[in-house]
Amino acid sequence: MKKTRKIPQRKCIVCGSLKDKKDLLRIVNNKEEGILIDESGKVNGRGAYVCKDEACLKGLRKSNKLNQAFKMKIDDDIYEELEAYEVK
């Protein structure tokens, strides 16, 4: 019997939908570098996941979900970088 690997699921902090981890964008609060977009999914730090669609990326600023996820005030330039993020 061949074991199939379970695909990790994560929840988008904006819309709340459960998706495969690889289909979401990870935002990390790293002690050394602060808040950054983690495309590899392996950067150390507290992570929050967001859908890669335009509505969720723009919804981050309106809903202040990043502020809640990281329990801190997020700078506007972080939101601008996320809104300008091109889905690859």
VEXTI-144392 format. One line per 2 residues: number of its first residue (from 1); for each residue z, x, y of N, C-alpha, C. Coordinates in steps of 0.02 Angstrom, whole numbers. Layout:
NUM	Z:X:Y:Z:X:Y:Z:X:Y  ...
***
This chain:
1	0:41:-59:0:0:0:0:43:63  -48:30:106:-53:69:168:-12:36:223
3	29:77:256:69:51:312:28:51:375  29:-5:411:-4:-7:475:47:6:529
5	29:48:576:76:63:631:80:5:679  140:-9:700:150:-63:748:132:-37:818
7	92:-75:854:72:-56:922:128:-77:969  156:-29:1008:210:-46:1053:188:-97:1106
9	231:-145:1120:218:-196:1169:264:-186:1229  238:-199:1289:278:-194:1349:263:-255:1392
11	309:-271:1437:301:-330:1480:285:-308:1551  235:-340:1580:217:-328:1650:273:-354:1695
13	296:-312:1743:352:-333:1786:331:-385:1838  265:-395:1848:242:-443:1897:230:-512:1865
15	186:-515:1815:169:-580:1786:209:-597:1724  243:-547:1695:285:-559:1637:249:-565:1571
17	183:-551:1570:146:-557:1507:158:-496:1462  163:-508:1398:174:-455:1349:107:-429:1325
19	96:-363:1332:32:-333:1313:44:-267:1276  -9:-241:1246:-4:-175:1215:11:-123:1269
21	53:-75:1251:75:-23:1299:16:12:1331  -37:25:1292:-95:63:1318:-136:22:1368
23	-127:-44:1369:-164:-87:1415:-130:-95:1482  -70:-66:1489:-32:-73:1551:-27:-6:1587
25	-14:-9:1651:-5:51:1693:69:65:1698  90:127:1685:161:145:1688:175:179:1754
27	227:155:1787:251:185:1849:319:214:1833  330:277:1852:390:313:1832:431:334:1893
29	496:328:1887:542:356:1936:571:419:1904  545:476:1926:565:541:1897:612:575:1946
31	665:605:1920:715:638:1964:684:692:2007  640:733:1979:611:789:2017:556:767:2065
33	511:723:2041:451:708:2079:453:640:2114  503:600:2102:506:533:2132:463:484:2093
35	434:437:2128:395:384:2096:322:404:2092  293:399:2031:224:418:2022:192:375:1967
37	125:375:1967:87:340:1916:82:386:1856  102:361:1798:102:400:1736:46:376:1691
39	-11:411:1693:-68:390:1652:-59:411:1579  -21:464:1567:-12:489:1498:40:447:1461
41	87:416:1497:139:377:1465:195:421:1437  196:484:1456:244:531:1427:289:565:1478
43	282:550:1542:323:582:1594:395:557:1586  443:603:1593:514:585:1589:533:541:1648
45	580:496:1636:605:455:1690:603:381:1673  630:342:1717:632:269:1708:562:241:1720
47	538:202:1674:470:175:1679:469:100:1690  417:78:1725:404:7:1734:329:-3:1721
49	312:-59:1690:243:-71:1671:213:-128:1711  147:-120:1726:112:-169:1766:41:-177:1738
51	14:-238:1739:-55:-249:1717:-102:-208:1761  -158:-188:1733:-206:-149:1771:-254:-192:1812
53	-239:-256:1819:-284:-298:1858:-262:-301:1931  -308:-319:1973:-298:-317:2046:-241:-364:2068
55	-237:-422:2038:-187:-472:2058:-116:-445:2048  -104:-414:1991:-37:-387:1977:-21:-326:2020
57	-70:-283:2031:-59:-224:2073:-44:-244:2145  -78:-295:2170:-65:-319:2238:1:-359:2240
59	16:-393:2185:77:-433:2181:140:-392:2181  135:-328:2165:194:-284:2165:228:-282:2233
61	188:-276:2286:216:-270:2353:248:-337:2375  212:-392:2361:237:-458:2381:303:-475:2347
63	308:-459:2283:366:-481:2243:424:-432:2245  413:-371:2270:465:-319:2271:492:-303:2202
65	451:-312:2150:474:-301:2081:490:-227:2068  455:-182:2100:470:-111:2091:539:-95:2119
67	556:-124:2176:622:-114:2206:676:-135:2156  664:-192:2123:712:-217:2074:714:-174:2012
69	656:-153:1987:653:-114:1926:688:-46:1933  679:-14:1991:708:52:2001:772:50:2043
71	794:-11:2063:855:-20:2102:857:26:2163  801:28:2199:797:68:2261:740:41:2304
73	739:62:2368:686:42:2414:625:85:2401  568:54:2390:505:90:2376:465:95:2440
75	441:156:2455:402:168:2516:334:132:2512  308:114:2571:244:80:2575:187:122:2548
77	192:189:2556:137:231:2532:130:228:2455  184:215:2420:181:207:2347:142:143:2331
79	157:89:2367:120:26:2356:46:34:2373  31:71:2426:-39:82:2445:-76:121:2391
81	-42:171:2363:-73:211:2309:-86:167:2248  -40:122:2233:-48:77:2176:-104:27:2187
83	-108:0:2248:-161:-49:2264:-230:-16:2263  -232:48:2280:-296:84:2280:-314:111:2211
85	-268:103:2163:-279:130:2095:-341:99:2064  -386:143:2041:-448:120:2009:-435:115:1933
87	-448:58:1904:-440:51:1832:-497:87:1798  -479:133:1754:-530:174:1719:-550:142:1655
***
